[in-house]
Amino acid sequence: MAITAALVKELRERTGAGMMECKKALVEMDGDIETAIEHMRKTGLAKADKKAGRIAAEGLIIFKGSNDGKTAAMVEVNCETDFVTKGEDFLGFANAVTQAALDNQPADLDVLLAISLDSGATVADATKALIAKVGENINVRRFVARSTDGVLAAYLHGGRIGVLVELQGGNEALAKDIAMHIAASKPACVAESDVSAELIEKEKEIFAAQAAESGKPPEIVEKMVAGRIKKFLKEVTLLGQPFVKNPDQTVEQLLKDAGATVVSFDRLEVGEGIEKKVENFAEEVMAQAKG
């Protein structure tokens, strides 16, 4: 059967695949478009499964909130290169997944991956389809979904850092300022009471070992360690940090003046914690030359 341009065009529109891939599939399936679609789906998913093991440390943080400001969601979607994040396919997918998280407020990632998008495909299946289309590993890595009777606000920095803050009291402007501060200062938790005893003990051991090298008496060393721990707790807690817009005022003082408290915050940064593969181009060329 003759493979016409109109047939290739129809297959492209129905699958979103490239022209040459569509033509090849039609040739292999003797012009039967339905069989070609089935064939492309099978081979595409097989390729997607192979790519799923590749490191995806680039990506975007997407935020969406309800009109009344009481519900919000923030999702990290990863890919292999920054180039893919600028494509309409990736952006459309990331926004659709975030909308699904906002609308459904899923309890965990497995629940989110099982949600059906407007296309009819689940998030998991849509992920595989996108992998097959763009040729990179795509991963819906993590998300935050919140509902409150207080105040929710978010701050996004370049699509790479996202912060969602929930307040009781205050207003959206204050919550956005706090979110921006968290993006910049990266506190570990809200208050000193949230810092684990294990972490404090670990820091004490480190500070004690450093102070002991000074040769000072034990009672002085003890005071030095206590001072270092106090400073450490201010550095890692949101309330203890100097507010980025006014370093003469702590975040705790800012909130107190506004009659507000921070219920919780979430900070997502693209690729944090993912061990990236370091390529050495010179070594690769030498290896090929020797090979």
Helices and strands as residue ranges (DSSP letters): H 5-15, H 19-28, H 33-51, E 58-65, E 71-79, H 82-85, H 88-104, H 109-114, H 123-134, E 139-147, E 151-157, E 161-168, H 172-185, G 192-194, H 197-212, H 218-236, E 242-243, E 246-250, H 251-258, E 261-269, H 281-290
